Amino acid sequence: MIVEQIIENKANFNADKRSEKPIRSIVKSISWRVVGTIDTILISWVITGEVKTAFSIGAIELGTKMILYFFHERAWNNIKWGKK
């Protein structure tokens, strides 16, 4: 199954092997953080029972994790492992 996908996608590989642009990483960071922050808020609310505390925790982690993800994504984009 994996080999078949590799063979089928080999034609597309040359088009995809260039690095992503930073703006794509930014948009991916934002969209992922929205999902992650909603999850954090819900978990915090269940644990603390307080909506205000849950939103406070969610607001803090929204910014920090978005920044961390952006740099993580850019670093992985420079790693040649798994690319040809």
One Martini backbone bead per residue (centre of mass of N, CA, C, O) as a GRO file, in nm:
protein
   84
    1MET     BB    1   0.060   0.061  -0.024
    2ILE     BB    2   0.297   0.256   0.007
    3VAL     BB    3   0.432   0.189  -0.261
    4GLU     BB    4   0.195   0.278  -0.439
    5GLN     BB    5   0.197   0.573  -0.349
    6ILE     BB    6   0.481   0.637  -0.440
    7ILE     BB    7   0.441   0.571  -0.738
    8GLU     BB    8   0.198   0.765  -0.789
    9ASN     BB    9   0.363   1.027  -0.661
   10LYS     BB   10   0.625   1.062  -0.832
   11ALA     BB   11   0.524   1.274  -1.038
   12ASN     BB   12   0.472   1.493  -0.796
   13PHE     BB   13   0.746   1.534  -0.653
   14ASN     BB   14   0.883   1.768  -0.810
   15ALA     BB   15   0.659   1.977  -0.726
   16ASP     BB   16   0.696   1.914  -0.392
   17LYS     BB   17   1.016   1.948  -0.310
   18ARG     BB   18   0.979   2.215  -0.236
   19SER     BB   19   0.954   2.456  -0.034
   20GLU     BB   20   0.780   2.612   0.179
   21LYS     BB   21   0.622   2.884   0.250
   22PRO     BB   22   0.586   3.081   0.521
   23ILE     BB   23   0.279   3.141   0.487
   24ARG     BB   24   0.189   2.847   0.510
   25SER     BB   25   0.292   2.806   0.799
   26ILE     BB   26   0.114   3.023   0.924
   27VAL     BB   27  -0.164   2.908   0.846
   28LYS     BB   28  -0.120   2.633   0.981
   29SER     BB   29  -0.075   2.742   1.263
   30ILE     BB   30  -0.349   2.876   1.303
   31SER     BB   31  -0.540   2.636   1.247
   32TRP     BB   32  -0.420   2.447   1.463
   33ARG     BB   33  -0.457   2.637   1.711
   34VAL     BB   34  -0.759   2.647   1.714
   35VAL     BB   35  -0.798   2.351   1.776
   36GLY     BB   36  -0.606   2.335   2.026
   37THR     BB   37  -0.751   2.555   2.198
   38ILE     BB   38  -1.024   2.426   2.224
   39ASP     BB   39  -0.916   2.178   2.368
   40THR     BB   40  -0.788   2.324   2.610
   41ILE     BB   41  -1.043   2.461   2.714
   42LEU     BB   42  -1.210   2.206   2.764
   43ILE     BB   43  -1.013   2.067   2.956
   44SER     BB   44  -0.993   2.300   3.162
   45TRP     BB   45  -1.293   2.304   3.232
   46VAL     BB   46  -1.318   2.015   3.337
   47ILE     BB   47  -1.097   2.042   3.560
   48THR     BB   48  -1.189   2.332   3.696
   49GLY     BB   49  -1.494   2.452   3.629
   50GLU     BB   50  -1.373   2.719   3.477
   51VAL     BB   51  -1.408   2.937   3.225
   52LYS     BB   52  -1.201   3.162   3.281
   53THR     BB   53  -0.957   2.976   3.317
   54ALA     BB   54  -0.975   2.831   3.043
   55PHE     BB   55  -0.934   3.092   2.870
   56SER     BB   56  -0.662   3.171   2.988
   57ILE     BB   57  -0.509   2.923   2.902
   58GLY     BB   58  -0.579   2.940   2.597
   59ALA     BB   59  -0.449   3.221   2.543
   60ILE     BB   60  -0.159   3.150   2.613
   61GLU     BB   61  -0.120   2.894   2.425
   62LEU     BB   62  -0.177   3.019   2.152
   63GLY     BB   63   0.083   3.188   2.117
   64THR     BB   64   0.312   2.991   2.195
   65LYS     BB   65   0.238   2.748   2.000
   66MET     BB   66   0.248   2.902   1.734
   67ILE     BB   67   0.544   2.976   1.744
   68LEU     BB   68   0.660   2.693   1.781
   69TYR     BB   69   0.540   2.568   1.524
   70PHE     BB   70   0.670   2.744   1.313
   71PHE     BB   71   0.967   2.663   1.384
   72HIS     BB   72   0.926   2.362   1.351
   73GLU     BB   73   0.838   2.366   1.053
   74ARG     BB   74   1.094   2.508   0.941
   75ALA     BB   75   1.296   2.299   1.036
   76TRP     BB   76   1.172   2.053   0.883
   77ASN     BB   77   1.207   2.183   0.599
   78ASN     BB   78   1.541   2.149   0.629
   79ILE     BB   79   1.507   1.850   0.639
   80LYS     BB   80   1.610   1.574   0.435
   81TRP     BB   81   1.459   1.367   0.565
   82GLY     BB   82   1.239   1.201   0.336
   83LYS     BB   83   1.387   1.318   0.100
   84LYS     BB   84   1.519   1.354  -0.245
   0.00000   0.00000   0.00000
